[in-house]
């Protein structure tokens, strides 16, 4: 008989009692697995593995699959802010949605999840993962939730990570309104992080010419303004200061001017970033 963990993985990460019984597992085996925490039971008659991320198990508890920013967070796509509520995709005709915080409570009474009503298949009928929606559906929900440069940064991160294929993205755009298409068509897969997207988008609004991911000798830099003003953008993850200084030194030797900003400056002190860039432009640091 197949191992119970393997059977749940085969079924897409979540399984119903009837499916596990049909696979040969007895009622007492399932009860023992839950008691010893070999399995978790987020919702009546549904089982997931203990390794299932809490947000995905919460989506099962509500009665659907993780979507929107919750699914993107799971796939390490860049997002601006912390995600306080689980986003769940459920079939338009679904009922008896449960609260994340209390299985006995209805979602309509507690409202501790963001529910995306869609023509998505019910979890048991879904092909592939039963824990989160497919990429095109996830991004469609994100486009409905996020706005402006925050949305652009998230989309560019998804494209950079190849979370969605080029053909799927083209098809998704085709279904958008003209206004949405005009905004989203500027998204590319060049940005290595959302910080880069935010910086480039804001600098271009100032009327400055910016190139992304430019190769200068052995180094690939985040952005170049004009001819020679290099801008490096440090994300929230750790950067080795020694490596950064060596890189900056090589760029100076190559006759470039270098500005370096971090995640917090771009997100929370943009005025200073903008003033620094404009001061460099006034000095002519961007010209040969």
N, C-alpha and C positions, 0 to 999 in steps of 0.2 A: 504494500500500500504506500502511496505517496506520502512524504512527510507533510504535516499540516502547514508548516511555514511555506514550503514549496507550492502547495496547492493554493494558498492565498495569493502568493506572488503570481502564479499562473493565471489566476482570475482577475488580476489587475490591481492587487493591493488591498482589496476588501472583499469579503465573502459573506453570503447569507447562510443561515443555519441549514436550510434545506440543501444547499449546494454542498456543504461540508458533510452532511449526512449521506448524500448520494455518493460522495467520494469515499465513504466507508468509515467515517468517524462517528462514534456513538455519542449520544447525548451526555453520558457521564464523562467521556473524554473531553468534550468541549467545556463542560463545567469545570473540570479539573484544570484545563489549560487556562481558563479565566482566573481561577482561584490562585494558581501559581504564577499568574501574570505572564504566562507564555503567549497568551492572546489578550487583547483588549476588546471590550464590547461597548463601543461608543453609542450604539443605538440598539434597540430591541431587535434581535435576530440578525445583527450585523457584527462582523468580527474584523479586526485589523491586527497587524503585528505591533509589538511594543516599540519597535524602531520607527514607526510611522510618526512624522513630525506632528506636533500637537494641532497645528492649524489645519492640516489635512484630515486628521481624525475628527476635528470639530466640524468640518464640512460634511463628513459622513453622518455625524450626529444630527446635524440640521436636517439632512435629507437629500443632499446633492453632492456636487464635486467642487473643489476649490477652483476659483477663477480670478480674473482681474489681478489686482496687486498682490493678493495672497499667493496665487500660482507663480507670478513673476518673482516674488521674494524667494520662493522655493528653488527657482532656477537661477538665482543670483543675478537677475536683471536689476539694473540700477534704479533706485527709487529715492525720491527726495526725503521723505519723512518716514517715521515709524508708522507701522500699520496697526492701529488699535483694534479694529474689528475684522473678523474673517469674512471674506467675500465668497459667496456660494452661488453656483449656478444650479437652478432647479427647473424641471419641466413646468411649462405654463399651467398644466393641470394638477400639479402636485399639491398635496394637502398634508395636514398634520406635521408641519415642520416643527422641529424641536429647538429649544433654546440651547445655546452652547454651554451655558452655566448650569443648567439643571434639566436633566432628561425628562422630568415630569412636567416641565413647563412648555407651553406652546411658544413658538417664535413670535407670533402675533402679540403675545402678552408681554414678552421681555424685550424683544427687538435688540438682541445683542450680536447680530450678524447683518451684513449687507447682502440682501438676496437679489440675484439677477435672474429674473424670469425669462426663460428662453425656450426654443424648440430643441433643447439638448435632450438626448436620450436619458431615461431613468438610469441610475447607476448600474443596476443589474444588467441592463441591455446595452451598456456602453462597450464599445470595442477599445482595446488598449487599456489605459489606466482608468480605474474607477475612483481615483483620488483627486484628479484635477482634469480640467477641460483641455482639449487640444489647443495648440498655440494660436491658431487663427481666431478661435472663439474667445480665448483669453485677451488677445489684443483688441478685439472688437468691444469687449466689456471695458477695457482700460480707456479706450477712446471715448466711451460714454461717461467715464468717471473723472478722468483727469482733464486739465485744461492748460492751454498756453505752453510756456517753455518747460513746465514740469512734464507735460505729456510728451513734448518733443524729445526731452532728455531720456525718458523711459523708452520710447520707441527706438531711438538711435542706439541705445544700449542693447535692446533686443535684436536689432539688425546686426550690430557688431558681434554679438555672441552667436549669431546664426540660430537664434531661438526659433525663428520662422524662416522658411525658404523664400527666395526671391519671387518665385511663382505664386506662393501663397500670399505674400505681401501685395503683389500686383492685383491679385483677385480681390483681396480685402479692400484695397483702395478703390477698386471699380465699383464697389457697393456703397461707397461713402457719398455724401452730398458734395456739391461743387466747392462749397466753402471749406469743408473738411479736407477734400482732396488738395486744394490749393495750399493749405497749411501743411499737411502731412507729406506732400511730395518733396518738400525741402529736406526731409529726413534722409540721412545716409548712414552707412555702417562704418564711417571713418572714426567717430568719436570713441575713444577707449573708455570713457566714463561720462557720467552725466555732468560732472563738473566741466568737462571740455565742451560739451554741448551748450551749457549755459553761458560759458565765457564767449565762445565763438558767436552765438546768436546775439548776445548783447553788444559785442564789438561791431558786428556787421550793421547793427541798427544805428551806429554812430557814423556809418558811411565809410568805414575803413576796410581795406582789402585784407582778407585773412585766408591763408592756406593751412590745411590740416595734415598732420602726419607726414611731415617733410623730412626726407633723408638728407643729412648733412654729414658727410664723411661716414664714420662708423655709427653715428647716432641718428635715431629717428625721433624728431621733436614733435611735441603736441601741436604747436601752431607757429606760424610765421606771419607777422604783420608787415605789409609792404615788402621791401627787399630783404631786410636783414634783422628785424627785431624779433627775436625768438621768445616765445612764451611757453614755459613749462608749468603744468598744472598737477599738483600732487593731490591724489584722492585721499579718502579717509583712511585707507590702509597704510601700514607702516612703510616708510621710505628710508633707505640707508643714506644718512647725510653724507658719508664719505663718497659713495657712488655718485650722488647728485652733484657734489662739488667737483669731482673729477670730470663729470660730463659737462658742467658749466665751463670749466677751464678749457676743455677741448673746443667748445663753441666760441669762446673768446679768442683763442688762438686762430680759429677759422674766420676771424674778423666779423663776428656777430655780437650784437648786444643781447643780453639775456635778462628777462624778468621771470621770476618764479613766484607763483601764488599757490596757496593750499586750499583745501576743501572749505574750511571755515571762512576764509576771506571771500571766496566767490559767493558763497551762500548767504553770509551774514554781514559782510562788510564790503559790499560791492562798490560803494562810493569811493573808498580808498583805492580799490583795484582800478577803477575807471580813471581816477586822478593820476595814478602812477603811469598808466598807459598813455594818457593824453600828454603828460609832461614829457615822456620819451618821444612822442610824436613831434611836439613843439621843438625839442632839441634836434630833431632830424635823425634820431637813432634808427629809424626804419629805412633810411635811404643810404645808398652806397656813397 
